[in-house]
């Protein structure tokens, strides 16, 4: 797995998504409940940015139709979305947030 530095931990406000792009992949970074999560930034239902939505109870809500996705698994917890979105591994090294969007072979 190849990790890329995407932000400083100090740049991430609690429960406020931050959109970054890693090798052409849009990713929403979320700092909540003492952890940092990385989830694909595109809603599986409506093809809009999840980073524009609200964060609550370790999930992110799509602003357009209200589907919520678990930040740990990417699974939707409400309609209209029925397909999960990818989640990515995160490492914290000092103040650096590193994310891997590559899959192991």
KEGU-609961 format. One record per residue: residue number from 1; x, y, z of N, C-alpha, C in turn; residue in three letters. Coordinates in pm, whole numbers. Layout:
REM residues N
num|n_X|n_Y|n_Z|ca_X|ca_Y|ca_Z|c_X|c_Y|c_Z|residuo
NUM|X|Y|Z|X|Y|Z|X|Y|Z|ALA
...
END
This chain:
REM residues 105
num|n_X|n_Y|n_Z|ca_X|ca_Y|ca_Z|c_X|c_Y|c_Z|residuo
1|84|-117|0|0|0|0|89|124|0|UNK
2|51|218|-81|127|342|-93|47|457|-31|UNK
3|103|516|75|37|627|144|89|761|92|UNK
4|-2|857|84|30|991|38|-13|1091|145|UNK
5|73|1189|174|36|1295|268|-68|1383|200|UNK
6|-182|1402|269|-291|1478|209|-327|1605|286|UNK
7|-287|1611|413|-321|1728|494|-245|1722|625|UNK
8|-247|1834|695|-198|1837|833|-317|1809|923|UNK
9|-296|1731|1027|-402|1702|1122|-463|1830|1177|UNK
10|-378|1930|1198|-424|2058|1253|-516|2134|1156|UNK
11|-518|2095|1028|-607|2159|930|-749|2103|933|UNK
12|-768|1990|1000|-898|1923|999|-980|1962|1121|UNK
13|-1087|2034|1098|-1178|2073|1206|-1270|1955|1236|UNK
14|-1304|1940|1362|-1393|1831|1404|-1526|1839|1330|UNK
15|-1568|1725|1275|-1698|1709|1208|-1717|1800|1087|UNK
16|-1606|1842|1026|-1612|1926|906|-1533|1859|794|UNK
17|-1601|1802|695|-1530|1732|587|-1438|1826|508|UNK
18|-1328|1769|462|-1233|1843|377|-1208|1758|252|UNK
19|-1233|1816|135|-1214|1743|10|-1068|1756|-35|UNK
20|-1010|1641|-71|-876|1637|-129|-882|1545|-251|UNK
21|-781|1553|-335|-773|1463|-448|-641|1388|-441|UNK
22|-648|1256|-455|-528|1172|-448|-519|1093|-577|UNK
23|-421|1122|-659|-403|1052|-787|-532|1046|-867|UNK
24|-606|1157|-872|-729|1165|-948|-853|1113|-877|UNK
25|-837|1064|-754|-950|1013|-677|-997|1118|-578|UNK
26|-1124|1161|-586|-1175|1258|-489|-1202|1189|-355|UNK
27|-1150|1247|-248|-1160|1188|-115|-1208|1294|-17|UNK
28|-1297|1253|73|-1341|1339|180|-1272|1293|308|UNK
29|-1197|1385|370|-1134|1357|499|-1225|1408|609|UNK
30|-1245|1325|711|-1332|1365|821|-1265|1331|953|UNK
31|-1253|1433|1038|-1203|1413|1174|-1323|1415|1267|UNK
32|-1349|1300|1331|-1464|1289|1421|-1440|1179|1522|UNK
33|-1496|1195|1639|-1489|1096|1745|-1346|1048|1772|UNK
34|-1250|1141|1762|-1111|1109|1792|-1035|1035|1684|UNK
35|-1094|1019|1567|-1029|950|1456|-1039|1034|1329|UNK
36|-958|994|1229|-966|1057|1097|-1004|947|998|UNK
37|-1104|977|915|-1152|882|817|-1134|940|677|UNK
38|-1117|851|579|-1109|891|439|-1211|808|362|UNK
39|-1302|876|297|-1409|809|222|-1418|873|85|UNK
40|-1452|794|-16|-1465|850|-150|-1565|964|-144|UNK
41|-1532|1073|-212|-1611|1196|-199|-1735|1199|-287|UNK
42|-1759|1094|-366|-1873|1096|-458|-1984|1003|-410|UNK
43|-2102|1057|-389|-2218|979|-347|-2249|872|-452|UNK
44|-2275|751|-406|-2303|640|-499|-2442|651|-561|UNK
45|-2525|739|-510|-2660|754|-564|-2669|869|-665|UNK
46|-2609|983|-631|-2636|1102|-712|-2513|1167|-773|UNK
47|-2394|1109|-755|-2273|1163|-816|-2246|1308|-776|UNK
48|-2265|1339|-647|-2233|1471|-594|-2132|1456|-480|UNK
49|-2070|1566|-443|-1964|1566|-342|-2020|1545|-200|UNK
50|-1971|1440|-133|-2011|1414|4|-1950|1514|101|UNK
51|-1837|1573|65|-1770|1666|156|-1850|1794|179|UNK
52|-1956|1813|102|-2045|1928|123|-2157|1896|221|UNK
53|-2159|1770|271|-2265|1727|360|-2228|1742|507|UNK
54|-2320|1700|593|-2304|1708|738|-2248|1578|793|UNK
55|-2173|1588|904|-2117|1472|973|-2185|1459|1108|UNK
56|-2229|1336|1139|-2292|1310|1268|-2288|1160|1295|UNK
57|-2255|1124|1419|-2254|983|1462|-2172|894|1369|UNK
58|-2052|939|1334|-1957|864|1250|-2014|831|1112|UNK
59|-2097|922|1060|-2147|907|924|-2149|1044|857|UNK
60|-2151|1039|724|-2157|1162|645|-2283|1156|561|UNK
61|-2355|1268|557|-2482|1273|486|-2465|1347|353|UNK
62|-2519|1289|248|-2519|1355|118|-2617|1472|124|UNK
63|-2572|1588|85|-2653|1709|95|-2771|1711|-3|UNK
64|-2763|1632|-110|-2865|1641|-214|-2993|1565|-180|UNK
65|-2980|1438|-141|-3099|1356|-114|-3103|1299|27|UNK
66|-2998|1323|108|-3002|1283|247|-2954|1144|281|UNK
67|-2898|1071|186|-2841|940|220|-2720|960|311|UNK
68|-2704|872|409|-2588|878|498|-2500|757|474|UNK
69|-2369|777|489|-2272|670|469|-2185|658|594|UNK
70|-2166|535|641|-2082|508|756|-1937|539|718|UNK
71|-1871|621|796|-1733|660|765|-1635|544|781|UNK
72|-1671|442|859|-1582|328|880|-1593|226|769|UNK
73|-1713|209|711|-1736|102|614|-1777|151|475|UNK
74|-1830|273|467|-1881|325|341|-2022|280|310|UNK
75|-2081|197|396|-2216|145|370|-2321|254|393|UNK
76|-2421|258|303|-2529|355|323|-2619|310|436|UNK
77|-2670|407|510|-2759|372|620|-2901|424|595|UNK
78|-2924|473|477|-3058|520|443|-3073|544|295|UNK
79|-3196|530|248|-3226|552|106|-3214|700|74|UNK
80|-3193|736|-51|-3207|653|-168|-3082|573|-206|UNK
81|-2967|599|-144|-2846|523|-180|-2860|377|-134|UNK
82|-2815|287|-220|-2816|144|-186|-2677|82|-199|UNK
83|-2586|151|-265|-2450|99|-285|-2352|174|-195|UNK
84|-2255|102|-137|-2154|168|-53|-2058|250|-138|UNK
85|-1984|338|-72|-1874|411|-136|-1744|360|-74|UNK
86|-1634|363|-149|-1508|313|-95|-1457|397|23|UNK
87|-1395|329|117|-1324|394|226|-1177|358|212|UNK
88|-1090|442|264|-946|425|245|-873|427|378|UNK
89|-764|349|388|-686|347|512|-617|481|537|UNK
90|-613|519|664|-552|645|707|-444|615|810|UNK
91|-332|686|799|-226|682|901|-198|825|943|UNK
92|-170|841|1073|-130|972|1125|15|960|1169|UNK
93|100|1045|1117|241|1049|1155|272|1191|1198|UNK
94|280|1211|1329|298|1347|1381|174|1428|1349|UNK
95|192|1536|1271|79|1620|1230|35|1588|1087|UNK
96|96|1487|1026|66|1452|887|-44|1347|878|UNK
97|-142|1371|791|-246|1273|761|-210|1209|628|UNK
98|-195|1078|630|-160|1002|510|-273|907|476|UNK
99|-303|896|344|-412|811|297|-361|728|180|UNK
100|-409|605|172|-377|519|58|-504|490|-20|UNK
101|-503|519|-150|-617|486|-235|-583|369|-326|UNK
102|-463|314|-310|-423|199|-393|-464|70|-325|UNK
103|-496|-29|-405|-533|-161|-355|-410|-251|-361|UNK
104|-398|-338|-259|-289|-437|-263|-321|-540|-369|UNK
105|-217|-590|-436|-241|-691|-539|-232|-829|-481|UNK
END
